């Protein structure tokens, strides 16, 4: 059962997402080379999906993303399943995630995965965004699946691995007005979407959809997040979601991952400093790595909230005694302690980096005037007597005179 709505929880601090579900299922001995990928187990072995979810919960995840990413009416029809089976699989994906939380005795949030259209093609084209469909066609394709998932009452909709602006536009339009919170996560290469477009176009558009509670990136090389997250916050002013893959690339023809892993949990400090509030992993990220992510996130949530007001979005790593402040400098921080970055009360300005305010001590009262010296008293008495005519005027020209031949008096 969910402890509370997710959006207020994000305002209080970061929350840990799970990792790569298919990665965990493969590690548990399952062959996912089928076109339905991990969705096949929704039909064949749902108990294994619960166990994989539980592995991530034990690692510290408090948001579980359902295995509905690959479930679609067209994709299941191509595999020989009817619409009723597809609807049952979608509803079951939400129920299994809730079952995993209940089995562990932990409260958490269930995020219904909304994958891209091209995932149903099972050819890796979700990383190319070359489907050729219009926004209207994409809305029609996504609508039926959204209807079923929303009826299953997840805590949040996870619009994820979206590679192009047109599909993001279609999904934002379909989510608007449903009344269910959602996040939108784009898949990028470098600082651009996989389609070559600017992801800021999507992040800015998301501000106008009340249901969107976070924006960010997923299934992206983790080494690209240091550049992408600041741009996402600048464009949206919303909490950020960050769950990259391992850094390896997916070969859709051979249906395998290639390249080297670049996932480094030490980068979590920088993601938090950039405004990340939902932090986890995607493909090829296992429970052990999620446990590494969960430790700094837990410390960030445990820190007491400072008094609201102008603050510095700063991560303090106490063991090394140095700071990393976004975006002017990015240093590799130690994970021994993380200052809570969630203290700003309004979500609109949750992650805004404000200039550091110098501590000003109260100004001390001026010291009392010293008692006049004897010489000062004599001088004042002398001037007073001269003014009353009781003292002869001084000889020579007046003090400060500049008349010809006069010597100005000093003292």
C-alpha positions as semicolon CSV with decimal commas, in nm:
position;residue;x (nm);y (nm);z (nm)
1;X;0,000;0,000;0,000
2;X;0,125;0,349;-0,080
3;X;0,210;0,561;0,224
4;X;0,096;0,888;0,062
5;X;0,083;1,050;-0,282
6;X;0,421;1,051;-0,449
7;X;0,444;1,424;-0,526
8;X;0,450;1,539;-0,160
9;X;0,708;1,271;-0,084
10;X;0,933;1,411;-0,356
11;X;0,902;1,756;-0,202
12;X;1,050;1,615;0,118
13;X;1,342;1,433;-0,043
14;X;1,458;1,188;-0,307
15;X;1,305;0,842;-0,353
16;X;1,472;0,528;-0,488
17;X;1,346;0,360;-0,804
18;X;1,411;-0,001;-0,897
19;X;1,651;-0,120;-1,168
20;X;1,639;-0,331;-1,482
21;X;1,355;-0,581;-1,443
22;X;1,455;-0,788;-1,745
23;X;1,814;-0,792;-1,620
24;X;1,700;-0,938;-1,290
25;X;1,475;-1,195;-1,452
26;X;1,758;-1,311;-1,677
27;X;1,983;-1,339;-1,373
28;X;1,718;-1,561;-1,217
29;X;1,751;-1,796;-1,513
30;X;1,479;-1,687;-1,757
31;X;1,520;-1,664;-2,134
32;X;1,380;-1,329;-2,250
33;X;1,475;-1,352;-2,616
34;X;1,105;-1,371;-2,706
35;X;0,949;-1,069;-2,876
36;X;0,737;-1,005;-2,566
37;X;1,053;-0,979;-2,355
38;X;0,981;-0,971;-1,979
39;X;0,607;-0,934;-2,049
40;X;0,602;-1,303;-2,142
41;X;0,637;-1,394;-1,774
42;X;0,316;-1,205;-1,693
43;X;0,149;-1,497;-1,867
44;X;0,387;-1,785;-1,800
45;X;0,535;-1,727;-1,453
46;X;0,394;-1,425;-1,267
47;X;0,539;-1,548;-0,935
48;X;0,888;-1,487;-1,073
49;X;0,799;-1,126;-1,147
50;X;0,696;-1,083;-0,783
51;X;1,026;-1,233;-0,667
52;X;1,226;-1,003;-0,897
53;X;1,033;-0,703;-0,763
54;X;1,106;-0,817;-0,409
55;X;1,479;-0,830;-0,486
56;X;1,469;-0,460;-0,569
57;X;1,257;-0,375;-0,264
58;X;1,512;-0,547;-0,041
59;X;1,782;-0,340;-0,213
60;X;1,603;-0,020;-0,110
61;X;1,368;0,059;-0,399
62;X;1,045;0,230;-0,294
63;X;0,903;0,276;-0,642
64;X;0,847;-0,036;-0,852
65;X;0,797;0,004;-1,227
66;X;0,558;-0,255;-1,367
67;X;0,645;-0,506;-1,641
68;X;0,391;-0,349;-1,877
69;X;0,658;-0,174;-2,088
70;X;0,633;-0,434;-2,363
71;X;0,260;-0,504;-2,326
72;X;0,047;-0,365;-2,607
73;X;-0,258;-0,478;-2,798
74;X;-0,074;-0,487;-3,130
75;X;0,233;-0,658;-2,986
76;X;0,031;-0,927;-2,810
77;X;-0,185;-0,976;-3,119
78;X;0,131;-1,041;-3,322
79;X;0,224;-1,307;-3,066
80;X;-0,120;-1,469;-3,100
81;X;-0,299;-1,332;-2,793
82;X;-0,640;-1,167;-2,793
83;X;-0,741;-0,834;-2,644
84;X;-0,878;-0,991;-2,325
85;X;-0,540;-1,152;-2,254
86;X;-0,366;-0,820;-2,314
87;X;-0,595;-0,639;-2,072
88;X;-0,543;-0,910;-1,812
89;X;-0,164;-0,879;-1,846
90;X;-0,177;-0,502;-1,801
91;X;-0,387;-0,526;-1,486
92;X;-0,174;-0,811;-1,352
93;X;0,145;-0,607;-1,390
94;X;0,014;-0,352;-1,139
95;X;-0,118;-0,617;-0,899
96;X;0,214;-0,806;-0,895
97;X;0,410;-0,496;-0,798
98;X;0,170;-0,432;-0,509
99;X;0,204;-0,795;-0,406
100;X;0,582;-0,755;-0,386
101;X;0,554;-0,460;-0,149
102;X;0,304;-0,649;0,065
103;X;0,526;-0,957;0,078
104;X;0,816;-0,747;0,206
105;X;0,597;-0,554;0,449
106;X;0,709;-0,226;0,297
107;X;0,508;0,072;0,180
108;X;0,590;0,195;-0,167
109;X;0,458;0,331;-0,494
110;X;0,366;0,138;-0,808
111;X;0,451;0,307;-1,137
112;X;0,270;0,170;-1,443
113;X;0,519;0,157;-1,727
114;X;0,410;0,324;-2,051
115;X;0,669;0,230;-2,311
116;X;0,697;0,376;-2,663
117;X;0,511;0,249;-2,967
118;X;0,827;0,106;-3,123
119;X;0,881;-0,128;-2,827
120;X;0,590;-0,333;-2,963
121;X;0,792;-0,393;-3,281
122;X;1,063;-0,573;-3,082
123;X;1,336;-0,465;-3,323
124;X;1,517;-0,201;-3,119
125;X;1,356;0,086;-3,310
126;X;1,246;0,251;-2,984
127;X;1,603;0,384;-2,979
128;X;1,568;0,537;-3,324
129;X;1,224;0,704;-3,315
130;X;1,174;0,632;-3,685
131;X;0,822;0,486;-3,657
132;X;0,674;0,735;-3,905
133;X;0,343;0,780;-3,716
134;X;0,170;1,112;-3,666
135;X;0,080;1,252;-3,325
136;X;-0,285;1,162;-3,383
137;X;-0,196;0,805;-3,473
138;X;0,026;0,772;-3,167
139;X;-0,252;0,903;-2,944
140;X;-0,491;0,641;-3,080
141;X;-0,235;0,365;-3,030
142;X;-0,156;0,458;-2,668
143;X;-0,510;0,543;-2,556
144;X;-0,648;0,194;-2,508
145;X;-0,351;0,074;-2,307
146;X;-0,365;0,388;-2,090
147;X;-0,734;0,328;-2,022
148;X;-0,666;-0,022;-1,889
149;X;-0,366;0,077;-1,680
150;X;-0,541;0,378;-1,526
151;X;-0,834;0,155;-1,431
152;X;-0,586;-0,069;-1,243
153;X;-0,515;0,230;-1,014
154;X;-0,137;0,259;-1,008
155;X;0,013;0,535;-0,796
156;X;0,184;0,699;-1,091
157;X;0,225;0,653;-1,466
158;X;0,583;0,606;-1,585
159;X;0,604;0,743;-1,938
160;X;0,950;0,617;-2,024
161;X;1,208;0,558;-2,294
162;X;1,049;0,812;-2,527
163;X;1,292;0,893;-2,808
164;X;1,112;1,166;-3,004
165;X;0,912;1,483;-2,953
166;X;0,603;1,365;-3,143
167;X;0,543;1,062;-2,922
168;X;0,602;1,267;-2,608
169;X;0,348;1,520;-2,735
170;X;0,095;1,242;-2,795
171;X;0,142;1,092;-2,448
172;X;0,125;1,426;-2,269
173;X;-0,203;1,497;-2,446
174;X;-0,341;1,156;-2,348
175;X;-0,235;1,186;-1,983
176;X;-0,377;1,536;-1,942
177;X;-0,710;1,531;-1,761
178;X;-0,686;1,172;-1,631
179;X;-0,609;1,286;-1,278
180;X;-0,331;1,030;-1,223
181;X;0,020;1,161;-1,152
182;X;0,280;1,081;-1,415
183;X;0,642;1,139;-1,500
184;X;0,793;1,160;-1,846
185;X;1,145;1,027;-1,905
186;X;1,322;1,066;-2,236
187;X;1,598;0,847;-2,378
188;X;1,889;1,051;-2,506
189;X;2,226;1,017;-2,673
190;X;2,464;1,290;-2,565
191;X;2,258;1,605;-2,512
192;X;1,990;1,522;-2,774
193;X;1,700;1,283;-2,799
194;X;1,760;0,963;-2,995
195;X;1,564;1,132;-3,273
196;X;1,818;1,416;-3,279
197;X;1,567;1,665;-3,138
198;X;1,609;1,888;-2,835
199;X;1,469;1,721;-2,519
200;X;1,401;2,063;-2,367
201;X;1,103;2,092;-2,604
202;X;0,937;1,806;-2,416
203;X;1,041;1,920;-2,069
204;X;0,898;2,267;-2,130
205;X;0,572;2,124;-2,265
206;X;0,538;1,903;-1,956
207;X;0,501;2,212;-1,734
208;X;0,157;2,273;-1,881
209;X;0,021;1,929;-1,787
210;X;-0,097;1,926;-1,423
211;X;-0,058;1,548;-1,398
212;X;0,318;1,560;-1,464
213;X;0,504;1,558;-1,132
214;X;0,857;1,494;-1,265
215;X;1,057;1,498;-1,586
216;X;1,395;1,360;-1,678
217;X;1,579;1,081;-1,853
218;X;1,599;0,703;-1,852
219;X;1,768;0,431;-2,057
220;X;2,048;0,678;-2,128
221;X;2,421;0,646;-2,077
222;X;2,478;0,751;-1,714
223;X;2,775;0,961;-1,818
224;X;2,537;1,194;-2,007
225;X;2,324;1,279;-1,703
226;X;2,555;1,550;-1,567
227;X;2,474;1,760;-1,874
228;X;2,111;1,656;-1,921
229;X;1,969;1,699;-1,570
230;X;2,052;2,070;-1,530
231;X;1,887;2,136;-1,866
232;X;1,578;1,940;-1,763
233;X;1,537;2,146;-1,451
234;X;1,600;2,475;-1,629
235;X;1,334;2,387;-1,886
236;X;1,068;2,253;-1,651
237;X;1,132;2,371;-1,291
238;X;0,995;2,031;-1,185
239;X;1,150;1,755;-0,976
240;X;1,369;1,533;-1,190
241;X;1,365;1,159;-1,255
242;X;1,697;0,991;-1,335
243;X;1,732;0,621;-1,403
244;X;1,997;0,557;-1,668
245;X;2,097;0,221;-1,806
246;X;2,439;0,069;-1,752
247;X;2,591;0,259;-2,044
248;X;2,588;-0,044;-2,272
249;X;2,404;-0,035;-2,606
250;X;2,118;-0,258;-2,723
251;X;2,166;-0,450;-3,046
252;X;1,810;-0,503;-3,168
253;X;1,913;-0,746;-3,440
254;X;2,112;-0,983;-3,220
255;X;1,892;-0,893;-2,921
256;X;2,185;-0,846;-2,688
257;X;2,372;-0,571;-2,504
258;X;2,710;-0,456;-2,630
259;X;2,978;-0,226;-2,492
260;X;3,101;-0,157;-2,140
261;X;2,911;-0,054;-1,831
262;X;2,953;0,303;-1,711
263;X;2,702;0,298;-1,424
264;X;2,866;0,454;-1,119
265;X;2,666;0,500;-0,800
266;X;2,915;0,769;-0,692
267;X;2,744;0,997;-0,946
268;X;2,424;0,997;-0,737
269;X;2,551;1,296;-0,537
270;X;2,573;1,500;-0,854
271;X;2,230;1,387;-0,972
272;X;2,079;1,491;-0,640
273;X;2,253;1,828;-0,659
274;X;2,105;1,874;-1,007
275;X;1,753;1,824;-0,871
276;X;1,692;1,450;-0,910
277;X;1,415;1,329;-0,680
278;X;1,345;0,987;-0,836
279;X;1,673;0,800;-0,872
280;X;1,733;0,445;-0,987
281;X;1,843;0,241;-1,286
282;X;1,716;0,098;-1,610
283;X;1,848;-0,180;-1,832
284;X;2,141;-0,382;-1,696
285;X;2,122;-0,221;-1,350
286;X;2,090;-0,491;-1,085
287;X;1,973;-0,490;-0,721
288;X;2,328;-0,457;-0,586
289;X;2,372;-0,132;-0,779
290;X;2,033;-0,007;-0,660
291;X;2,150;-0,073;-0,304
292;X;2,451;0,150;-0,377
293;X;2,214;0,419;-0,504
294;X;1,986;0,384;-0,202
295;X;2,251;0,463;0,058
296;X;2,318;0,828;-0,037
297;X;1,948;0,880;-0,108
298;X;1,862;0,754;0,241
299;X;2,116;0,990;0,396
300;X;1,972;1,279;0,196
301;X;1,622;1,208;0,327
302;X;1,748;1,168;0,683
303;X;1,907;1,512;0,697
304;X;1,698;1,769;0,887
305;X;1,531;2,023;0,668
306;X;1,687;2,370;0,699
307;X;1,476;2,677;0,760
308;X;1,294;2,777;0,437
309;X;1,450;3,069;0,259
310;X;1,729;3,145;0,014
311;X;1,968;2,850;0,033
312;X;2,250;2,702;-0,167
313;X;2,179;2,379;-0,356
314;X;2,493;2,223;-0,222
315;X;2,605;1,871;-0,152
316;X;2,849;1,849;0,136
317;X;3,072;1,545;0,152
318;X;3,204;1,558;0,506
319;X;3,480;1,301;0,483
320;X;3,664;1,493;0,214
321;X;3,560;1,831;0,346
322;X;3,469;1,982;0,013
323;X;3,158;2,089;-0,167
324;X;3,011;2,028;-0,509
325;X;2,773;2,300;-0,619
326;X;2,571;2,275;-0,940
327;X;2,606;2,392;-1,208
328;X;2,921;2,601;-1,184
329;X;3,140;2,314;-1,071
330;X;3,102;1,939;-1,063
331;X;3,336;1,738;-0,845
332;X;3,333;1,372;-0,762
333;X;3,198;1,372;-0,407
334;X;3,229;1,125;-0,125
335;X;2,903;0,953;-0,035
336;X;2,944;0,958;0,342
337;X;2,692;1,238;0,392
338;X;2,454;1,426;0,167
339;X;2,274;1,741;0,267
340;X;1,899;1,731;0,207
341;X;1,822;1,936;-0,101
342;X;1,444;1,916;-0,070
343;X;1,380;2,184;0,187
344;X;1,241;2,449;-0,044
345;X;0,868;2,443;0,032
346;X;0,730;2,504;-0,316
347;X;0,779;2,238;-0,581
348;X;0,804;2,502;-0,853
349;X;1,134;2,624;-0,710
350;X;1,235;2,293;-0,558
351;X;1,573;2,263;-0,721
352;X;1,653;2,622;-0,812
353;X;2,015;2,702;-0,747
354;X;2,033;3,023;-0,551
355;X;2,344;3,233;-0,490
356;X;2,522;3,162;-0,169
357;X;2,426;3,409;0,103
358;X;2,708;3,539;0,318
359;X;2,652;3,512;0,689
360;X;2,616;3,862;0,837
361;X;2,671;3,911;1,209
362;X;2,463;4,178;1,386
363;X;2,643;4,508;1,400
364;X;2,774;4,589;1,746
365;X;2,675;4,913;1,922
366;X;2,942;5,187;1,900
367;X;3,162;5,221;2,208
368;X;3,090;5,512;2,442
369;X;3,275;5,835;2,368
370;X;3,594;5,871;2,573
371;X;3,599;6,127;2,849
372;X;3,755;6,457;2,734
373;X;4,119;6,508;2,823
374;X;4,243;6,799;3,038
375;X;4,396;6,968;2,733
376;X;4,061;6,953;2,552
377;X;3,881;7,109;2,847
378;X;4,136;7,394;2,861
379;X;4,096;7,465;2,489
380;X;3,720;7,478;2,510
381;X;3,734;7,711;2,813
382;X;3,977;7,939;2,632
383;X;3,753;7,966;2,324
384;X;3,447;8,035;2,539
385;X;3,623;8,320;2,726
386;X;3,747;8,473;2,400
387;X;3,394;8,466;2,264
388;X;3,272;8,659;2,572
389;X;3,549;8,918;2,536
390;X;3,723;8,806;2,851
391;X;4,031;8,692;2,672
392;X;4,252;8,890;2,433
393;X;4,225;8,777;2,070
394;X;4,518;8,578;1,935
395;X;4,798;8,762;1,763
396;X;4,853;8,739;1,389
397;X;4,607;8,659;1,111
398;X;4,308;8,435;1,171
399;X;4,358;8,062;1,162
400;X;4,368;7,925;0,812
401;X;4,411;8,269;0,655
402;X;4,560;8,274;0,306
403;X;4,628;8,650;0,289
404;X;4,961;8,756;0,136
405;X;5,249;8,705;0,372
406;X;5,039;8,528;0,626
407;X;5,152;8,198;0,772
408;X;4,857;7,966;0,836
409;X;4,835;7,853;1,192
410;X;4,845;7,481;1,264
411;X;4,706;7,286;1,553
